[in-house]
Amino acid sequence: MGKADRESQTCPYVARCGACHIGEKSYEEELAEKKAQVVTHIGKYCGKINDVAGMYYPYHYRNKVHAVFGRIKDEVVAGTYEEGTHTIIPVSDCLIEDAQASAIIRTVTELIQSFKLWVYNEDTGRGLMRHILVRKGASTKQIMVVLVTASPEFPHKNNFVAELRRAHPEITTIVQNINDRQTTMVLGEREKILFGQGYIEDVLMGLRFRISPSSFYQVNSAQTQVLYKRAIQAAGLTGKERVIDAYCGIGTIGMCMSAKAAHVTGIELNAQAVKDAKANAKRNHINNIHFIAADATEYMTRMSQNGERADVIVMDPPRSGSTEAFVKAAASLKPSRIVYVSCNPETLGRDLAWFGREGYRAQEAFPVDMFGFTEHVEVILSMKYCGKEKN
Ligand code: SAH
């Protein structure tokens, strides 16, 4: 796709939505700015920072689409909150989100209107329909729709589901999630499967993964393969290593590495994700991996107290990054290499300073663009143990 094609894409919501800044600059300029951002935050800890690996087609890449329901006069709308407010900006055709997901959200909005369901009001805490989450397996094309409601009662539920499936036979599962708390969290803890298996599957790097509603799964499938290939390379595995996959989600990175490792331990806090991870290992006949539902710091500390060691630690924390306690716990297992997958260069920089004190030095960083037209950038790098005395 030429530069002109990229620049011809415009979005009517860009001024108010705030989720991305499409149309403001060319994709090439954006990638250059993202590299500069990475250099600013980690330049002093990492000698070599590569150019950002950009997307082949930077549109409609999001395989997970979320919208909040609201009402403007008599009309039910779905969209996003204007930054810092409870005002809903209706978004019906987003350029970075999966187009099929957008179409499903439009249908659900119409169905809420025609079934006369009550839309939830953030300010009063009253009403039923709160959010919708659509997830699609980029490779399998399986689609999950999660309808988040404020209470378990869902009037006309069966007819609603039947209408939705009639309009979108491509949907493979529909889940009702109940979130009765006044919170900014989208999902609550209770779930009812309204149709299908309650999860979708996707194929990544030749392995099949099941993904439940609350489990983390990278939103940009094409770029995830670029990222994971780099992670596998950065781990430098020979087949003999004991690997820890910390913050492992549904086990994707650890499973992709398992063929080149002696053993992998995945550690993850979210119990639903760990359930997925265990099912995924079984499904792919991987026997040298096991998963622990625990806080990564606590579990690694216990391992170290029991005299256990690791050769390679892979870590992929949320945007808030890791903690000093995690860094100390990781170092206490004496790995020769640590692979850090980060979605926030700022917290990565902070964490690299802590790793430096433990004797770990970053070698080479590979930024990957997973989130085109937003300010976010992913970075992967590997650290080697160089000895504390060189501090
Ligand atoms: N590596 C996975 C998931 C990365 S997202 C992938 O590539 O898909 C980060 C994950 O860290 C989330 O699944 C989150 O639930 C988990 N997490 C957050 N805090 C944690 C902690 N203290 N200990 C273990 N896991 C944690």
Residues whose N, C-alpha, C, O or C-beta is under 5 A from the ligand:
A	BS01	SAH	F216 Y217 Q218 Y247 C248 G249 T252 I253 I267 E268 L269 N270 A294 D295 A296 D316 P317 P318
